Amino acid sequence: MSSISRFAIRWLSYPLVFGGCAAFMVWALYAGMPYWPTSPLVAAVGLLAIAALEHLLPFRQEWLEDHQDTQTDLLHLLVNLSVIQFTAEIVAKLGDAVPASMRLFPTESPLWLQLLLVVVVLDLSLYSMHRISHQVPWLWRFHMIHHSAERLYWMNGERRHPLHAAFMAGPGLVVLLASGAPAAVVATWFGILSVHLAFQHSNLDYRVGWLRHVFGVAEIHRWHHKRDFEDAQVNFGEFLMVWDRLFGTFYDSAGKLGEAEVGLHEQGFPQVYLEQLVVPFGKATLPK
């Protein structure tokens, strides 16, 4: 591959693929197009593009190899994206049922402002519950499934226990639904976030420059999965890094990860999907 091609993939992947998918979903929101199947199809195109780009410019060559995890991760992906679709298409409609006189959400504001508000509320919920999950033993038992991956690639973003995914988004969703947030706006953000999470965990050697201080991209998030990190836990942000900045958990790791391993200290973590689902109901320890 030529140096020009490498440069183009490294610097244009995120703005073109993520930016393009996000822009299309926002356009569909403005156009009044139904969330299903528009946004899920656009997200699927984005995920496939990331998977293909990983093979052209991987962050680590060995992470392209199956670690006896591909089938399990595929099941996590299918189940959790289905849960997202259910949440976006069915549960979020509860917000539409809130009487107009009781709605606190600014539904008369421009759609871009409504979407921004949804992003902030949900992202704060995800950050808060994510950080708490590293401190509270019973929540860690659910969350450790996500950290059990010994390589990072595009499907890791959905390597989560379905119940823990609900725990993380739950507080934000309750606030949005109780305030009468439009279902279409909430659903659109879920579609956009699914593409970002694939980038956040991807094995793609891409860069965003100073924007890594704003968005939770792979350069920043890989440290969060590091097996041995001397400074506790960092970079919990799912999309925005503003929460890590505000609460002192931000770590700028650009170009410093080296050959550090990712995964858990615990040995022999189950690799079979169904076995992983029952792990939280057994014994587990906090990360060291």
N, C-alpha and C positions, 0 to 999 in steps of 0.2 A: 504494500500500500504506500502511495506517495505521501510525502510530508504534508502536502496541501490537503489531501483527503483526510489524513489524521487530524489536522488542524480544524477542518470543517466539521468533522464528527464531534470532536472534543468541545468545540465552542458553540455549535449551532443545534446540537441535538435537543437540549432542553428548551430553548426558546421556540424552535420550530415544531417539535412534537408536542410537548406539553402546552406551549403557547397556542399552537394551532388547534389542539383538541379543546382547550379551555375557551378559546375565542368562538369556535363553532357551537359549543354548548350554550354559551351566553347569547349568541345570535339566535339559536333555536328558542331560548327563553323569551327573547324580545319578540320573536316572530309568532309566539304562541303555539309552537309545535309541541305535541305531547312528549313527555319525558321518555316514555317507552314507545318505540324501540330506539329513538334517535340517539339519546345520550349513551346508553349502553353499547350501541354499535360503534359510536365514535370512540368510546373508552377502549373497546376491544381492538380497534385499529391502532390506538396509541400503545397498548400493551404489546401487541405483536411487533410494532416498530422498535420498541425498546429491546425486546428479545432478539431481534435480528441485529441491532446495533451492537449488542453485547459481544456477538461473535466477530464483528468487524474490529472493535477496539475495546477488548476486555480490560478491566482494572487489574484482574489477576487471571492468568491463563488457567490455573488449576480450579478456579471457581466455575469454569465452564463444564467441568466433568460432573457426572451424577455422583452424589455423595449418599446414595441410597435414600434420597429425599425427594426426588422429582415427583413420584406418584403421590406421596403424602402432601407435598406442597400444592399439587394440582387439585387435590380434594379440598384442601383449605381454601384455595382460590375460588373454586366453584361454589362451595358452601357459603363462604363469607360474602362473595359478590351477590349471591342470591339473597342473603339476608339484607344486604344493602338495598337491593331492588325492592324487597318487601317493605323495608322501612321507608324508602323514598316514595313508593307508589301507594302504599296503604296507610301506614302509621302516620306519615307526615300530613295526610289529608285530615287528620283530627284538628289540625290548626285551622282548616277552612270552616270547621263546624263551630268555632268560637263566635258568638254573636258579635256583630260589628261594634256594638256599644261597649263591649268588654275588651276589645282588642287594644293592646298596648304597642304592638308592632306597627311601625310606620308604613302601612301598606300603600299610602298615597305618595310616598317618596319615589324617586326614580328607581328603576329596577337594579341599577348598578349599586346604589346605596343600600338597598335591601339585601342584595347578595353580599356586600361587604360586611354588613351587620351579622348575617348568618355565619360568615367565615369567622368573625371575631368570637362570637358566642360559642360556636362548636369547637374552635381551636383551643380556646381557654379551657373548655371542658376536657378535651383530649389531653392537653398538657397536664392539667391538675390530676386527673385520674391516672395518667401514665406515671407521673412522679410518685403518687401515693402507692401505686402498685409495686414500686421497688422498696417500699418501706413496710407495708402491711403484709404479714405472712400469708394470710389466706388469699389475698389478691395476687401476690407473687406466684402462688401455685398455679393460677390461671395464666399469668403473663409470661412465665418462664418458657412456655411453649414457643412463644415468639423468639425468645433468645436462645433456643436450643439449636438453631441453624448454625452449622459450622462452615457455611459459605454464604455470601450475600449475592443475590441475583433477583431478577425482576419479579419472581413470584413470592419472595419473602415478605413483601408488604402485607399480604393477606394470610400469613402463617400465624393465625391467632385462634384462640378458643372463641367460639361464637358468643359465649356468655361474657367473656372479657371485652369483646368488641362492644357489647351492649353496655357494660359497666362504664367504658370510657366515653362513649357518646351520650349515654343516658342523661346526665345532668343538663347538658346543653340542649338536648332535644326537648326535655321537659320544659325548660325555659321558653324555647321557641314555640312549642306547640301551645303552651298555656297563654302566650302573648298573641297568638293568632298569626304566626308567620305563614305565608303562602306555601302550600305544598310544592309548587313548581320551583320556587327559589331554593328551598331546602334540598329537593331532589337534584337540582342542577349542581349544587355544590358537592354532593356525594359523588356524582359522576366525575367531576373535575378532580376531586381528591383521590379517587382510585388511580388515576393516571400519575398523579404526583407521587403516591406511595410506591408505585412501581419504580419510578426514577429514584426515589429516596433510598431504596434497597438494591438498586441495580448494580450489576457487575460491569458497568460501562464507565470508561475513563473519560468522563465529561467534566466540564468546568463552567462556573457561572461568575467567576471573579468575585468582586466585593458583594455581590448579591447573596453569597453564602451567609452573610451576616443578617440577611432578611428572611431567606427561605431555608427550610430544613432539607437541603439536598444531600446527596450521598457523601460528599466531601466531609460534611459535618456529622452526619448521622452514623457513619461507620464506626466512629469512636464509641458511640452508645452501645454497640454490639461487641466491643473488644472484650476478650476474656479476662485479661489482666490490665486494669487501668488504675493507676496510683491515686487518682483524685476522685474516688467514689463514682458517682453516676452523673453524666452530663448530657446536654443536647437532647432533651426530651421532646422538643417541639415536633409536631406532626407536619405542620405546614409553615407556620410563622415562627421565627426565632425570637420574636419580641418578648415572649414569656421567659425564655431562658436568660435573656438580657436583664429583664426586670428582677428576676428572682435568683440571679447569681449562679445559674447552671450552664452558662454558655462556655464552650471551649472551641477555639479556632484551631482546627487540626489540619489545615490545608498542607498537603505534601509531607505529612509527618507520620502517617500510619505505618509505613514500612511493611515488614513481614508479620506484623502482629496478628495473632489468631483471634477469631471470633467464636462465640458460643458460650457454653456454660462450664463452670468448674465441675459440676456434677458429672460423673461418668455413667455411661450406659443408659442415657435418656432414650425412651422409646422412639422408634422411627416410624412405627405403624400409626396411621391416622387415628383409628379408633382407640388405640392404647394411649395416644396423647390426650384424647378427650377425657379419659378417666384419671389422668395424672393429678389434677387439682383435688380429687377426692381421696387421695392417698397422703403420703408424707412428702414434704419438700422443704428445702431450707432456703433462707435468704441468700442473695448473691454475696460473695466475699469481695 
